[in-house]
């Protein structure tokens, strides 16, 4: 961890020299663990990566006074260390990651606007907001018997089958502040929690029982999804340069009586295999991953602390079923996920305060049924596209159905935007992955669209594999929409992808694994 701290201090100053130093340090860790640790490392392994991102605006965000097109929106570096140690019957895992950003001219302009209009919040020091160093995971595994296993400590638990849009994979929240939902590895965005994860194998029944307990020892900020609400580069348009978390506006309350982060939560899941079908049945008590506003104008159960209100994460109950299996007639794997959420929280008031504060009319709870159907298939495109082997293709349909829907409930889709939510919100995503030159050149195309409201994304990318250690990824993040909100506008037609208007990006990511 001394190496991790040293890297963080270096990269906090920015510059290419620090990045080169990082890569040298990473190589030293990989090849000199005995010397660094000073003990016998026969039961010890350490690895990780050094990674650098650079992204550029392909459009001009209208919130700033200058033309930001082609300006770097992100210059970021990370060092991740992943260590394993076996001591007697215990197997230990520790994962640490340090992230540091160079303040680009574009970030400085956003920061200046935050300081001028909404000072004193996290948006007034954006690099401090994006920089972080933490022990992301630290746990041990213990096998009490050949059937009973425990994993105790800070960790990640993945439930569910979905990719971009999640129904059952909500044990943890996700950190969407610095790259929104676009980072391909969910493990990098998921926020680990302190858990006791018990697995009991029952081969006589063809499955295993998983018991999950979160005792409530986590930091408050580890609960729920975290979004750019501070006027950074991924704030929804037209909110760049406006810090909603600045003093005198909104706060985040993790101690609300209906969503206290200290309350224990957990769940139980049975997973098995029968008749060629993999399946799971689960129950989970957790927190509304997406925050809702406890408005100062229509308080929910208790008065908020913020002048306009508090962001809160009410507790919810989920009941889920997943199925997956190979279908020979279409040579494909079909998967489905069905999740019933009890008392999901929504904000109301599409025209609240004359449309100036949509969503601040209070909180209403509704049961929600979410379903996903996915097809995964290998396509033989060698003769058409010259690929070296069959290409991976996946298509997924995701539907969110609000139960007992009533238009008069006046539920907003997004707080701060006037569009009402529909009874059904249906999203379609597809991924096509190609492989060339012994898998050393791997293009991919990911697309998604909102079938209910219009809009979506197109993400073409290519990853170059250079030996065992180096990876270079080039990616374009392109958004389209049917409606967007202009600064100061009162509107009723901005849905999910309208918030990504004028935010197209070109990204390059270089990774050195060790």
ABEGO torsion letter per residue (X at the ends): XAAAAAAAAAAAAEEAAAAAAAAAAAAAAAAAAAAAAGBBAAABBBBEBBBBBBBBBABBBAABABBABGBBABBBBBBBBBBBBBBEABBBBBBBBBBBBBBBAAAAAAAAAAAAABBGBAAABAAAAABBBBBABBBBBBBABAABBBBBEBBBBBBEABBABBAABAABBBBAAAAEAABABAAAABBBBBBBBBBBBBAAAGBBBBBBBBAGABBAAABEBBBBAAGBAABBOAABGBBAABBGBBBBBAABAABBAABBBEBBBBBBBBGGBBBBBBBBBBBBABBBBBBAABBBGBBBABAAEBBBBBBBBBBBBBBBBBBAAAGBBBBBBBBBBBGBBBBBGAABGGGABBGAAEBBBBBBBBBBBBBBBBBBAAAAAGBABBBBBBBBBBBBBBBGBBAAAGBBABBGBABBBBABBBBBBBBBBBBBGGGABBBBBBBBBBAAAEEEBBBBBBBBBBEAABBBBBBBBBBBBABBBBBGBBBAABBAAAAABGABBBBBBBBBBX
